[in-house]
Amino acid sequence: MLMSTVTRLADRRPSHRTVFFTRTELNLLLSLYSRRVSAGEWRDYAIDHRRGLAAFSVFRHSRDQALYRILKLEDADRRYHYQVTAGPRRLGTAATLREALNLFEPKLRLVT
């Protein structure tokens, strides 16, 4: 007599899926990147996809560490949020990519 064990597939699935940027998100990221390249501030970028996060990293020089990393993170409820880091420092967190990218927009000042 053979004994079988029943295993639920939901219990065997990984808790986090590989996260990717959508086409719209890539357009926003590459638009910001091209403006900064035109200004001479950034020179290279890299995109990384892992379980639970996608990262867009920008570099001053390709041999250096990333100046900034823009992360798309998946939480336990399979919702996404975005985070901007500079090295080990977290610069900001936002619910949408557009909000996260506002960190890179110049602040307007009143000139008298």
C-alpha positions as CSV (number, residue, x, y, z in Angstrom):
1,M,0.0,0.0,0.0
2,L,1.4,3.4,-1.0
3,M,0.9,6.5,1.1
4,S,0.6,9.8,-0.6
5,T,1.0,13.3,0.8
6,V,-1.2,16.1,-0.5
7,T,0.6,19.4,-0.7
8,R,-1.3,22.6,-1.5
9,L,0.3,24.4,-4.5
10,A,-0.2,27.8,-2.8
11,D,2.1,26.7,0.0
12,R,4.9,25.8,-2.4
13,R,4.8,29.1,-4.4
14,P,7.4,31.7,-3.6
15,S,6.2,34.6,-1.5
16,H,7.5,37.2,-4.0
17,R,7.5,37.2,-7.8
18,T,10.1,38.8,-9.9
19,V,9.2,42.5,-10.3
20,F,9.5,44.4,-13.6
21,F,9.0,48.0,-14.6
22,T,6.1,48.6,-17.0
23,R,6.5,50.3,-20.3
24,T,5.0,53.5,-18.8
25,E,7.4,53.4,-15.8
26,L,10.4,52.8,-18.2
27,N,9.3,55.9,-20.2
28,L,9.2,58.0,-17.1
29,L,12.6,56.7,-15.9
30,L,14.3,57.1,-19.3
31,S,12.8,60.6,-19.7
32,L,14.4,61.7,-16.4
33,Y,17.6,59.9,-17.4
34,S,17.9,61.7,-20.8
35,R,17.3,65.1,-19.2
36,R,20.1,64.4,-16.7
37,V,22.4,63.2,-19.4
38,S,21.8,66.3,-21.4
39,A,22.7,68.4,-18.3
40,G,26.0,66.4,-17.9
41,E,25.0,64.9,-14.5
42,W,24.5,61.3,-15.4
43,R,26.3,59.1,-17.8
44,D,25.2,55.5,-17.4
45,Y,22.3,53.4,-16.1
46,A,21.5,49.8,-15.2
47,I,18.2,47.9,-14.7
48,D,18.0,45.0,-12.4
49,H,15.1,42.7,-11.7
50,R,14.9,40.4,-8.7
51,R,12.4,38.7,-6.5
52,G,10.4,41.4,-4.8
53,L,12.1,44.4,-6.5
54,A,13.1,46.1,-9.7
55,A,15.9,48.6,-9.6
56,F,16.9,51.5,-12.0
57,S,20.4,52.6,-11.0
58,V,22.1,55.7,-12.4
59,F,25.9,56.4,-12.5
60,R,28.2,59.3,-13.0
61,H,30.7,57.0,-14.5
62,S,30.1,53.3,-15.4
63,R,33.0,52.2,-13.1
64,D,31.6,54.0,-10.1
65,Q,28.9,53.0,-7.6
66,A,25.4,54.1,-8.4
67,L,24.6,57.7,-7.5
68,Y,20.9,56.8,-7.1
69,R,18.7,53.7,-7.2
70,I,15.1,54.0,-7.9
71,L,13.4,50.8,-6.6
72,K,10.0,49.3,-7.3
73,L,9.2,47.1,-4.3
74,E,6.4,44.5,-3.9
75,D,4.9,44.2,-0.4
76,A,3.1,41.2,1.1
77,D,-0.2,42.3,-0.3
78,R,1.3,42.3,-3.9
79,R,1.1,46.0,-4.1
80,Y,4.0,48.2,-5.2
81,H,5.7,51.2,-3.7
82,Y,8.7,53.1,-4.9
83,Q,11.9,54.1,-3.1
84,V,14.8,56.4,-4.0
85,T,18.2,55.8,-2.4
86,A,21.6,57.4,-2.7
87,G,24.1,54.8,-1.4
88,P,22.9,53.6,1.9
89,R,20.6,56.6,2.5
90,R,16.9,56.4,1.7
91,L,15.9,59.7,0.2
92,G,12.2,59.0,-0.1
93,T,9.3,56.6,-0.5
94,A,6.2,57.0,-2.6
95,A,3.1,55.2,-3.7
96,T,3.7,56.0,-7.4
97,L,6.8,56.3,-9.5
98,R,5.8,59.8,-10.6
99,E,5.8,60.9,-6.9
100,A,9.2,59.2,-6.3
101,L,10.7,61.0,-9.3
102,N,9.6,64.4,-8.0
103,L,12.7,64.2,-5.7
104,F,14.8,64.9,-8.8
105,E,12.8,68.0,-10.0
106,P,14.3,71.3,-9.1
107,K,12.6,73.2,-6.3
108,L,11.2,76.6,-7.4
109,R,12.2,79.6,-5.3
110,L,10.8,83.1,-5.2
111,V,13.3,85.6,-6.5
112,T,12.8,89.2,-5.4
